[in-house]
Amino acid sequence: MDLPQLDAIEARVLGALIEKDLTTPDYYPLSLNALVNACNQLNNREPVMAITEADVTRALDKLRDKRLAVVITGGDSRVLKFAHKATEVFELKRAEVSLLCVLLLRGPQTVGELRGRTGRMHEFADLADVQAKLGGLANREAPQPSLVTLLPRAPGTKESRYAHLLSGAPTFVPAAIAPGDNPAAFTAPLSSDTELMKQLEADNAELKRQLAELRREFDEFRKKFD
């Protein structure tokens, strides 16, 4: 199969749908408003975006054309909900779709970063486990296309990074420390435990926001029968 090519907003929308499917299944599929908020989160997003409902709607239309998103209707709510189909289209297991999700949301990353950032979606046994899953995604058997690639190690960096291929061949090159810069002045990366705690706090805030939205939608629905 041909690999779908996504623009930056499509990639963000697909990544946000996958993330909420895996981390907050009780609030998934997502309404348009919830999906916009998920795309524009300040945490766990690189780069941070400020995209509108119109942007997300256009991206959803294109993702639906590529069979990567669907509209969910019916049930107790009259609000349209949206879901992804990446797992089915690409025949992925939870560990694999977790890695793809984080790459879509945060760009190229090292094996260690990926393990720390997928903790709430899938618990990898160790770095070797992550490496093995990435290798599988990079060397898939036909008809399924490869979904990730290993980038050459850039000057000034200690580790190579992996990138997804859903937006074409990546051109990511981390900036090296310039001559004369003081390495001690650069902020050290967060440990996986610290980053996980920040992620849990942010997700808790997101759950509260989604619960408030559900209550509002329920109140609006109930008013129709008062």
N, C-alpha and C positions, 0 to 999 in steps of 0.2 A: 504494500500500500504506500501511497505517497504521503510524506510527512506534512501535516497541516502547518502553515506558516502564520504565526500570530504577531500582530503589532503589540506595542508596549501595553496598551490598555486591555486588549484581549488577554494577554498573558497575566496581567494583574487580576482580571475578573475570574479567569479559570483558576488561578492559584488561590484566590479568596474562597471560591466555592469548594475546592478540595479541602482547604484548611478547616472550614466550618463543618463540613461533612464529617471529618475525622475527629475534631476536638469538641464540637457542641452539637452532636446528632439530634438532641431533643429540640433544637431550634432550626433544624435544617429540613427541607429546602429553605432558601432565603427569599424574603420579599425584596423588591427593588430597593427600598429604603435601607434595609439591613445590608444588602450587598454593596451599596454605595459606601456605607459607613465602614464595611469590612475592607473595601479597596483603599480607603483613605486613612486607615489606622496609622498612628504615629509609631507604634511598636511593631517590630518584626516585618518591616517593609523597607526595601532599599531599591530605588529611592522612594521617599515619601511623596505621595501624589495628592492632588486636589481635583479629582475628576467629578463631573456632574452626572445627574441622572440620565441626561441625554447621551453622554459619552458611554455610560454603562449599557444603556439600551441598545445603542448601535453595536457595541462589542458583543452583546448577547445575541443579536441578530446574526452577526458573522460567525459566532461560535456555534449557533444552531445550524447554520448552513454547512459547517464543518463537522456536524454530528457530535460536538463536544459539550453541548448544553441543551437542556430541554426546559419547557415551561410546564409547571405542575398546576393543574386546576382542580376544582371540586373540593370535596371534604367540607369541613365546618367553616372554612374561611373563604370569603369571596375575593380576597387579595391574591393576585398572581404570585406564585413562588417559582424559584429557579434552582435547577440542579445541574451538576456536571455529569458527563458520561466518559470521562478520561479513563477510568478503570476498565470499563467495558471495551471501549474503542481500541485501547492499546494493550488490553489483556494484562493488566498489572495486578500484583498482589499489594497488600497494605504497605509493606515495607518499601516497595518500589514507588508507589504513588506518593508516599510521604516524602521521599527524596525529591521527586519531581516537583511537588508542591513548594518546598522550601527554595528550590532553585528558581522557580517561577516568581516567587515573592521577594527574593533577596539577591538574585544574581549569582555569579560564580562564587564558589566557596570551597574551602579545604575539607578533607574527610572529617577532621575533628570538629569543625564548625557545623557540618551537616549532622553529625551525631548529636551534638548538644542542642541543635535547633529543631530536631524532629522528635524530641523526647515525649511530647504529649500526643503525638500521632502514632509513633511506633517506637518501642524500646529495643534498640540494637544491642546485641551482646557485647560487642567491642568494636574497635576501629576496623579490624579485619572483616567483620560482618558487613560494615558499611561499604568497605572497599569491594567486597565480593558482589554486593547488590549493584553498586555503581558499574562494576565491570560487566554485569549482566545487561544493564541498561545501555551500555556503550557498544555491546557486541551481540545484538539480538539476531535471531535467525529469521530469514524471510518466511512469510511476507511482512512481518512486523519490522518497522524501521528502528534504527538506533535513536535513542532519545537524549543521551548525554554524551559529552566528549570531555577528555582530559586536556586542559590547556597547558601549553609549555610554561615552565616555571619562569616567571619574570625576574629580571635583575632586581636585587634588593629584597627578594622574598625567599623564605626558607622552604615553603611547600607549594606544590602545584595545586591548582583549583579545577574543579569540575564545573561545567556549564550545561544547561539544557539546549537542545537544538530546535525547539519549537518556534524560535524567532530567527532562524537561519544560523549560519556559522558565526559564533561569537568573536568579538574583537577586543574582549576585556584584557587590559594590561594594567595591573596594579602599579601605582606610582612608587618608584624607588625613593629612598631617602636621599635628598639632594646633598651635594658636598657642602659642608659647613653647618648642616642641620644638626641639632642635638638630639640623638635618639631618645634620651631620657625625657625629652619634652613631649614625645608622642604618647598618647593614652594607651596603656596596655589593654589587650582584649580581655573581655570578661571571661571568667571561668564558666564552664558549662553549668555549674550549680547556681551561680549568681544570675546567669542569663535565664535559666529555667525559672528561678523565683520571680524575676521581672516579667517573664512571659505569663506565669500563673496569675500574677496580680493584674496584668492587663486583660487577660482572658476573663477574670472574675468581673472586672468592670464592664467588659463587653456583654457578659451574661446578664448583668443587671440591666443594661440598656435594652437588650433584646426582650427581657421579661416586661419592662415598662412598655415597649412597643406592642407586645402581645396583649397586654391589658388594655391598651388604648384601642386596638383593633377589635377586641372582644366587646368593649363598651360601645363602640360604634355599631357593631353588629346587633347588640341587644336593643339599642335605641330603635332599630327598625321595627321591633315588635312591641314596643311600649305604647 
